[in-house]
């Protein structure tokens, strides 16, 4: 009887040791999956971008918020975004498979998740209607993915 109880205790201790040995690795992997990075770029009332440059790691979602009085569009200049993670908001795959933004109205957002390293220069283009006075205020910004 004593041997049976000792054997059972030994099995329980081995089971606890085995489970706790892999528990920190499982928690670490779960924590790694929860690391979500978002960067916010504000388009102010003068159609200027703040901050001008965003430097961030791959897998970051950049969110543009339009606080200007007119609809705007995000146009990537030299390096185009052809691969994105998640579901882009207010962006679509245009000519040649590169992402282009739709019109972002006042108070609305557009977002894009960057997977490829590089420097992405973009322009915020005013999308004025014929009711508004035509003033060119296109501003530029830069996203650096490391």
N, C-alpha and C positions, 0 to 999 in steps of 0.2 A: 504494500500500500504506500509506504514511504517512497519507494523508487518511482512509483507511478506519479505521485504528487510532485516530486522533484523533477521528473521528466516533463510534466505539464508546465511547471514554472519556467523551466529552461526554454521550452517552445514559446511561451508567452514573451519572455525577455528577448529571445531572438527575433520574434515578430515585431516587437516594439522597436528594437534596434534597426531592423531592416526598413521599417516604414519611416522612421525619423531620419534615417540616413539620406533618403531621397526627397524628403519633404522640403528642405531649403532650396533644392534645385528646382522643384516644381513651383514654389513660390516666386523664385527669381524669374523663371520663364514667364509666369503669369504677370509679374510686374513689368517685364520687358514689353509685353504685348499692350499694356495699358499706357505706355508713354506716347501720348499724342501731342504733337507740337503744332500750334496755330500761331500765325503772325498776322496782325491786323494792320492794314494800310488805310488811312483816312484820306479821302478826297475832299478837301475843305471847300468852303463857300467861294473861294477864288480859283477853284479847280486845280489846286496844287496838291501834290501827294506828300504825306507825312507818315513815316520817315521816307527820305529820298532813297535810302539804301537799306535793304534787309539782308542780313547774312544769317544763314540757318542750315541745319543738316538736311539730308535727303529725307523724304517722307513727310515734309512739312506742308501743311495746308496754308496757303496765303489767302486772306480774306480782304477784299476791297470793299469799303463802305462809302457810299456816295452821299456827302453832305453838301454838295454844290446845288445850285438852283436849277441846273439843267441835266438832262440825261448825258451820260458819258459812255465811252467804249474803251476797253483796254486792248492795245495793239502791240504785239511783241515785234521788236525791230529786227536785229540780226539773227540771234539764236531763237529758234521757234520751239515751242513746247509740243512734242509729238506723243509723249507718253505721260499719263497722269494716273495717280492712284485714287481710289474712292470714286465718288460721283461728283464731277465738276458742277458747280452751280452757276448758271448764266454764262457758261462757256460751251462751245460746240466744236466738233472737228470740222474745220473748213477745208479750203483748197489745199491739196497736198498732204492732208492729214494733220495739219498743225491746228492747235486750239486757238479759237478766236472768241472774243466776248460778244455777247449780245448787248443791247442798250441797257444801261444800269440807271434806273430812274432815281429821283431824290429819295433818300432813306433806304434804298435797296442795296443788296450786296451781290458780289460775285466771288466765287472761290475756286481755287485750283490747287491740287496737291502735286508737288514736284518730286519726281523720282530720279531724274538725271542731274548729275553734277554739272555745274557751269554757271556762267553769268548771263542772266536774262534781262536785257534792257527793254523797257516798254514805254509806251506813250499813252497818256490819258487824253483821248480825243473828245472834245465837246461835240455833242450831237444836238445842236440847237434846231428849233423849228422856225418856220417863217414868221411866227409872231414875235420872236425874240430878236433883239439886235444882234447882228452877226459880229462877234468879236473873237478873234483867234486866241485862245488861251491854252493851247495844248501844252501839257507839262510832261516831264519824263521822270522815270524812276528806274531802280535797278534791284534785282533779286539775285543774290549770290548763294548758290547751293553748294555746300562743301561735302 
